[in-house]
Amino acid sequence: MAERQDPLLSYSFAREHGVVLLDMGAVAQVAVLAPPRPASLLEVRRALGVPLVIETLTPAAFDRRVSDIYAVGAIEADALDGEFNGENSLDTLVQGIPKAADLLEANDEAPVIRLINGLIAEAMKVRASDIHIEPFENKLSVRLRIDGVLQEILALAGRVAPLLVSRIKVMARLDIAEKRLPQDGRLSLTIGGKALDVRVSTLPSQHGERVVMRLLDKTQGHLRLDQLGMEPRTLTALRAAIAEPNGIVLVTGPTGSGKTTTLYAALSELNDKTRNILTVEDPVEYALEGVGQTQVNPRVGMTFAAGLRAILRQDPDIVMVGEIRDPETGQIAVQASLTGHLVLSTVHTNSAISAVTRLRDMGIESFLLAPTIKAIVAQRLVRRLCEDCKAPFSAGAVEKKILGLSNDATLYKSVGCPSCKGTGYRGRLGLYEIVVVHEALRTLIHDDASEQDLARVAFQDTETLTHCGVRQVMAGATSVEEVLRVVRQDG
């Protein structure tokens, strides 16, 4: 693969003329975007001075090749570390960039900018969700969260940290002079022709400011419910719940378990242009066409409760609240559902049934919860075993006990190969449980039944998160260890 150092054909030329250099020797191997442009090929032949061997690519394949050649390769730790000699001025870091600038077209070869470009490009390449930049006493650690697990990819000299953090703060339009308070910002980028939103959070620490950048691929905000990997009965039950004219549908789970993606998929399915759909979120993660989205801003008094109260005066049919995290928001959501609105929201609990207990603890009366809650979904994300290297083995006594097996079974374990960078996993899949509030369960909620009694009735004919995990293990999609990592055994 060609490297970024001193490319004979610039990124701008490759994008404009649809020609990318693959290899340079006695002849030059080039890839061209179909259909080839004779004038562009003549210019490349003149510039390179050698005959051309041409490969024609589709637009999608050409974009991938351009991204591979120009976006990565800048992430060489030793070379970058050696270029920071402590004499660099912050003046070189304060040149603003356009809001939606393409990182790959940056002509400034300053080491800091090359490092940031390389980090984001590498994160996109390995499908990372977050970039963690963490200064310590003697080093700067850079970690990527890949498939939900952090992996260190760089360890640089500590003197790099202030320059790197300052440049990121400039890009996110934060105050570079303020180092004592946490700050939050956002930037929009295009990398290899792919639109990307980046949420930036800074936090003062003992050895400097920590930075976490969350990468939001805009295409992920447009998934459909049937693309989330739900078991057919779970999907049917959820679709029936969101088809109700009023009531509350909750999605629960820890941070990073895909709750927002599920809610967005539900809204996309409901968004048929005949209903007024409004949301209040913290923050707005993806733009949904035809949906009115409002962002929380506590500094000016725009809390979830204030936002929800305001959008209820906007004649909504469907309301999505990013999270019910306080009694006031919970009370307003319940009242909204009682007055004919369908309310979608999330609650941070470990199981679907415990959402009922959480709302009770907020002070919402059981006689109000019983008629309003229509369904509760709990979900987790587990890593998917790499198809190139997963290895079969016979279930032993421990695995049989965990999975509740009585007969011999073939399971799969992680191994590690170049395709998965030695982790044994590649990609993630969802585990789901859904509690549909039918008449018997509604009566128990009304009568303040315990969580155990509610669960006993709720899961008589539907699977729990644990059962869903066991099913995926038996299918060879994930490992026993991975399911145990994210789903606690509850007996």
C-alpha positions in Angstrom: 0.0 0.0 0.0 1.3 3.5 -0.9 2.2 5.7 2.1 1.3 9.2 2.9 4.9 10.5 2.9 5.4 12.9 -0.1 2.7 11.4 -2.4 3.4 11.9 -6.1 -0.3 12.5 -6.6 -2.0 14.7 -4.0 -5.3 13.8 -2.3 -7.0 16.8 -3.9 -5.9 15.7 -7.4 -7.0 12.1 -6.7 -10.5 13.2 -5.7 -10.9 15.8 -8.4 -9.7 13.7 -11.3 -10.7 10.2 -10.1 -7.1 8.7 -10.3 -5.1 7.3 -7.4 -1.5 5.9 -7.5 -1.3 2.3 -6.2 2.4 1.5 -6.9 5.3 3.2 -8.5 8.1 1.4 -10.4 9.1 0.9 -14.0 5.4 1.2 -14.7 2.9 3.0 -12.5 -0.2 1.1 -11.2 -3.1 3.4 -11.0 -6.8 3.0 -10.0 -9.3 5.1 -11.8 -12.9 5.9 -11.1 -15.2 4.5 -13.8 -15.6 5.8 -16.4 -11.9 6.8 -17.0 -11.1 10.4 -18.0 -8.5 10.4 -20.9 -7.4 14.0 -20.1 -6.7 13.0 -16.4 -4.8 9.9 -17.4 -2.6 11.9 -19.8 -1.8 14.4 -17.0 -0.8 11.5 -14.7 1.3 10.0 -17.4 3.1 13.3 -17.9 3.6 13.9 -14.2 4.9 10.4 -13.4 7.0 9.9 -16.6 6.4 6.1 -16.8 3.8 3.9 -18.6 0.5 3.3 -16.7 -1.3 0.1 -15.8 -4.9 1.0 -15.1 -7.4 -0.6 -12.8 -11.0 0.6 -13.0 -13.0 0.8 -9.8 -16.6 1.5 -8.8 -17.3 4.7 -6.9 -17.5 2.8 -3.5 -14.3 0.8 -4.2 -12.5 4.0 -5.3 -13.5 5.9 -2.1 -12.3 3.0 0.0 -8.9 2.9 -1.8 -8.4 6.6 -1.5 -9.2 6.5 2.2 -6.8 3.6 2.7 -3.9 5.3 0.9 -4.2 8.9 2.1 -5.9 8.6 5.5 -3.7 6.1 7.4 0.1 5.8 7.7 0.4 9.1 9.6 0.2 7.3 12.9 3.9 6.5 13.3 4.6 6.9 17.1 8.4 7.1 16.9 8.5 9.6 14.0 5.9 11.9 15.5 7.5 11.8 19.0 10.8 12.7 17.5 9.4 15.8 15.8 8.3 17.4 19.1 11.4 19.2 20.5 9.6 21.5 22.9 10.2 24.6 20.7 6.9 24.5 18.9 4.7 27.6 19.3 1.0 27.4 20.1 0.6 30.1 17.4 0.9 27.2 14.8 -2.1 25.5 16.4 -4.7 28.4 16.4 -5.5 28.5 12.7 -9.2 27.7 12.5 -10.5 25.2 10.1 -13.8 25.3 8.2 -16.7 23.6 10.1 -16.9 20.7 7.7 -13.3 20.7 6.4 -11.9 17.5 4.9 -9.1 16.3 7.0 -7.4 14.6 4.1 -7.1 17.9 2.2 -5.1 19.6 5.0 -1.9 20.9 3.4 -0.3 21.9 6.8 2.2 19.2 7.6 2.7 20.3 11.2 3.3 17.2 13.4 0.3 18.0 15.7 -2.1 18.2 12.8 -0.7 15.1 11.2 -1.1 13.3 14.5 -4.8 14.3 14.9 -5.5 13.4 11.3 -3.9 10.0 11.7 -5.7 9.3 15.0 -9.2 10.0 13.6 -8.4 8.2 10.3 -7.1 5.1 12.3 -10.2 5.2 14.6 -12.5 5.2 11.6 -10.5 2.4 9.9 -10.9 0.1 13.0 -14.5 1.2 13.7 -13.6 2.8 17.1 -16.3 4.7 18.9 -14.1 6.9 21.1 -10.5 8.3 21.2 -9.1 8.7 24.7 -6.1 11.1 25.1 -4.7 10.8 28.6 -1.7 12.7 30.0 0.3 11.0 32.8 3.5 12.1 34.6 5.9 10.8 32.0 3.9 10.0 28.9 0.8 10.7 26.9 -1.4 7.6 26.3 -3.8 7.4 23.4 -6.4 4.6 23.5 -9.2 3.7 21.2 -12.5 2.0 22.3 -13.0 -0.7 19.7 -16.1 -2.9 20.0 -16.6 -1.5 23.5 -13.1 -2.3 24.9 -10.2 0.2 25.2 -6.9 -0.6 23.5 -3.8 1.6 23.7 -2.4 2.4 20.3 0.1 5.1 21.1 2.4 6.1 24.0 4.1 9.5 23.4 6.3 11.9 25.4 4.4 13.9 27.9 5.4 17.2 26.3 3.2 16.4 23.3 0.0 16.6 25.4 -0.5 20.4 25.7 0.0 20.9 22.0 -2.3 18.1 21.0 -5.0 19.2 23.4 -4.8 22.8 22.3 -5.2 21.9 18.7 -8.2 19.7 19.4 -9.8 22.5 21.5 -9.3 24.9 18.5 -11.0 22.5 16.2 -13.9 22.1 18.6 -14.1 25.9 19.2 -13.4 25.6 22.9 -11.5 28.1 25.1 -7.8 27.1 24.8 -6.9 29.5 27.7 -9.3 27.8 30.1 -7.5 24.7 31.6 -9.2 24.5 35.0 -12.8 23.7 34.0 -14.2 20.8 31.9 -15.5 21.8 28.4 -17.7 20.2 25.8 -17.6 20.9 22.1 -18.4 19.4 18.8 -17.0 19.4 15.2 -18.1 18.1 11.9 -15.5 16.5 9.6 -15.3 14.7 6.3 -12.7 12.0 6.0 -12.4 10.1 2.8 -15.7 11.5 1.6 -17.5 10.2 4.7 -19.4 12.6 7.0 -18.4 12.3 10.7 -19.5 14.2 13.8 -17.1 14.3 16.7 -18.1 15.1 20.3 -15.2 16.5 22.3 -15.0 16.5 26.1 -12.1 17.9 28.1 -11.4 17.3 31.8 -8.7 18.7 34.0 -6.5 16.1 35.6 -3.3 16.0 37.7 -1.0 16.0 34.7 -3.0 18.1 32.3 -6.3 18.0 30.4 -7.8 14.6 29.4 -9.7 14.6 26.1 -12.3 12.1 24.9 -13.5 12.3 21.3 -16.7 10.3 20.5 -17.0 9.5 16.8 -20.5 9.5 15.5 -20.8 8.1 12.0 -23.9 9.8 10.6 -24.9 6.7 8.6 -25.4 4.8 12.0 -28.3 7.1 12.9 -30.5 5.8 10.1 -30.7 2.1 11.0 -34.1 0.4 10.9 -35.4 -1.7 13.7 -35.0 -4.9 11.6 -31.3 -4.1 11.2 -30.6 -4.2 14.9 -30.4 -8.0 15.2 -33.5 -8.6 17.4 -35.0 -12.0 17.7 -38.3 -12.0 15.6 -40.6 -12.2 18.6 -38.8 -9.3 20.3 -39.0 -7.2 17.2 -42.7 -7.9 16.7 -43.4 -7.0 20.3 -41.5 -3.7 20.1 -43.2 -2.7 16.9 -46.6 -3.4 18.5 -45.6 -1.2 21.4 -44.5 1.8 19.3 -47.7 1.5 17.2 -49.8 2.4 20.3 -51.4 5.8 20.1 -50.2 6.7 23.7 -48.2 5.4 26.6 -44.5 5.1 27.5 -41.9 2.8 25.8 -38.6 2.6 27.7 -35.2 1.4 26.6 -32.7 0.5 29.4 -29.1 -0.4 29.7 -25.7 1.0 30.6 -23.9 3.8 28.8 -22.8 2.6 25.3 -25.2 -0.2 25.0 -27.0 1.2 21.9 -30.1 2.7 23.6 -30.1 5.8 21.4 -29.6 3.8 18.2 -32.7 1.7 19.1 -34.8 4.8 19.9 -33.7 6.5 16.6 -34.6 3.3 14.7 -38.0 3.4 16.3 -38.5 7.1 15.4 -37.4 6.4 11.8 -40.1 3.7 11.5 -42.7 6.1 13.0 -41.7 9.0 10.9 -44.2 8.8 8.0 -44.8 12.6 7.6 -48.3 12.3 9.1 -47.3 12.9 12.8 -45.4 15.6 14.6 -42.4 14.0 16.2 -40.3 16.0 18.7 -37.3 15.1 20.8 -35.3 16.6 23.7 -31.8 15.1 23.9 -28.4 15.5 25.6 -26.9 16.0 23.1 -28.5 15.5 19.7 -26.4 12.7 18.3 -27.8 12.3 14.8 -30.0 14.5 12.7 -33.2 12.8 11.7 -35.0 14.3 8.6 -38.5 15.4 9.5 -38.1 15.2 13.3 -37.8 18.3 15.5 -34.8 17.8 17.7 -33.9 20.0 20.7 -30.7 19.9 22.8 -30.5 20.2 26.5 -28.5 23.2 27.9 -28.6 23.3 31.7 -26.5 26.5 31.8 -29.5 28.5 30.5 -32.1 26.4 32.3 -32.9 24.1 29.4 -33.2 20.8 31.3 -34.9 17.6 30.2 -38.0 18.7 32.2 -38.0 22.2 30.8 -37.6 20.9 27.3 -40.2 18.3 27.6 -42.7 20.8 29.1 -42.0 23.2 26.2 -42.3 20.6 23.4 -45.7 19.4 24.8 -47.0 22.9 23.8 -45.8 22.2 20.2 -48.8 19.9 19.4 -46.7 16.7 19.3 -48.0 13.2 18.5 -44.8 11.4 19.5 -42.2 12.6 22.0 -38.7 11.2 22.6 -36.9 12.2 25.8 -33.2 11.3 25.8 -33.3 10.1 29.4 -35.6 10.1 32.4 -33.1 11.0 35.1 -35.1 13.0 37.7 -38.6 13.0 39.2 -39.8 16.1 37.4 -39.0 14.6 34.0 -40.6 11.3 35.0 -43.8 13.0 36.2 -44.1 15.1 33.0 -43.5 12.0 30.8 -46.3 10.1 32.6 -48.7 13.0 32.3 -47.9 13.4 28.6 -48.7 9.7 28.0 -52.0 10.1 29.9 -53.0 13.0 27.7 -52.6 11.1 24.5 -48.9 11.2 23.6 -46.6 8.3 22.8 -43.4 8.9 24.8 -40.1 7.1 24.1 -37.2 7.4 26.5 -34.3 5.7 28.3 -33.6 4.8 31.9 -30.2 3.7 33.3 -31.1 0.3 34.9 -29.6 -3.2 34.6 -32.7 -4.9 33.6 -36.1 -4.2 32.0 -38.1 -4.9 35.2 -35.9 -2.7 37.4 -37.0 0.3 35.3 -40.4 0.0 37.1 -38.6 0.1 40.5 -36.4 3.1 39.4 -39.5 5.1 38.4 -41.2 4.2 41.7 -38.0 5.4 43.5 -38.4 8.8 41.7 -41.8 9.2 43.4 -44.0 8.3 40.5 -47.1 6.5 41.9 -47.7 2.9 40.9 -51.3 3.6 39.9 -49.9 6.0 37.2 -47.2 3.7 36.0 -49.5 0.7 35.5 -51.7 2.2 32.7 -48.9 4.2 31.0 -45.9 1.9 30.5 -46.5 -0.2 27.4 -43.1 -2.0 27.0 -39.6 -1.9 28.4 -36.6 -3.1 26.4 -33.2 -3.9 28.0 -30.2 -4.3 25.8 -26.4 -5.0 25.8 -23.8 -5.1 23.1 -21.4 -8.0 23.0 -18.4 -8.5 20.7 -18.8 -10.8 17.8 -16.3 -13.6 17.3 -14.0 -13.1 14.4 -15.1 -15.4 11.6 -11.5 -15.8 10.3 -10.0 -17.3 13.4 -12.7 -18.5 15.9 -12.0 -22.0 17.0 -14.5 -24.8 17.9 -14.3 -26.7 21.2 -16.4 -29.2 23.1 -18.3 -27.6 26.1 -16.8 -28.7 29.4 -18.4 -29.0 32.8 -18.0 -25.2 33.5 -19.6 -24.1 30.2 -22.4 -26.6 30.6 -23.2 -25.3 34.0 -23.2 -21.7 32.8 -25.3 -22.4 29.8 -27.6 -24.9 31.5 -26.7 -27.7 29.1 -27.2 -31.4 29.7 -25.8 -32.7 26.5 -22.5 -32.3 24.7 -22.3 -29.2 22.5 -19.8 -27.5 20.2 -19.0 -23.9 21.2 -16.5 -21.4 19.8 -13.7 -19.4 21.4 -11.6 -16.4 20.4 -8.1 -16.9 19.0 -6.8 -13.8 17.3 -5.5 -13.1 13.8 -4.5 -10.1 11.7 -8.1 -9.5 10.6 -9.2 -8.8 14.2 -5.8 -7.3 15.3 -5.2 -10.2 17.6 -8.3 -9.7 19.8 -10.4 -12.6 18.5 -13.4 -10.4 18.0 -14.6 -8.2 15.2 -17.8 -6.2 15.3 -20.7 -6.3 17.9 -24.2 -7.7 18.1 -27.1 -6.8 20.4 -28.7 -8.8 23.2 -32.3 -7.8 23.9 -35.0 -8.6 26.4 -38.5 -7.0 26.2 -41.2 -6.8 28.8 -44.6 -6.1 27.4 -47.0 -4.8 30.1 -50.1 -7.0 29.7 -53.1 -7.1 32.0 -51.6 -9.4 34.6 -48.4 -7.4 34.8 -50.3 -4.2 34.9 -52.2 -5.4 38.0 -48.9 -6.3 39.7 -47.4 -2.9 39.0 -50.6 -1.2 40.3 -50.4 -3.3 43.5 -46.7 -2.5 44.2 -45.5 -6.0 43.6 -41.8 -6.8 44.2 -39.3 -6.9 41.3 -39.0 -10.7 41.7 -42.8 -11.1 41.3 -42.9 -8.8 38.3 -40.0 -10.7 36.6 -41.6 -14.1 37.3 -44.8 -13.0 35.4 -43.0 -10.9 32.7 -40.7 -13.6 31.5 -43.1 -16.5 31.4 -43.1 -16.6 27.6 -40.2 -14.3 26.5 -36.4 -14.6 26.9 -34.2 -12.7 29.2 -30.9 -11.0 28.4 -29.1 -14.1 29.7 -31.2 -16.5 27.5 -30.5 -14.3 24.5 -26.8 -14.4 25.3 -26.9 -18.2 25.6 -28.7 -18.5 22.2 -25.9 -16.4 20.6 -23.2 -18.5 22.2 -24.8 -21.7 20.9 -25.1 -20.2 17.4 -21.3 -19.5 17.4 -21.7 -15.7 17.2 -20.0 -14.9 20.5 -18.2 -16.6 23.4 -19.2 -17.6 26.8 -16.7 -15.1 28.3 -18.1 -12.2 26.4 -21.6 -12.9 27.5 -20.5 -13.1 31.1 -18.6 -9.9 30.7 -21.8 -7.9 29.9 -24.7 -9.9 31.4 -24.6 -10.7 35.1 -25.8 -14.1 36.0 -29.0 -13.8 38.0 -29.4 -17.4 38.9 
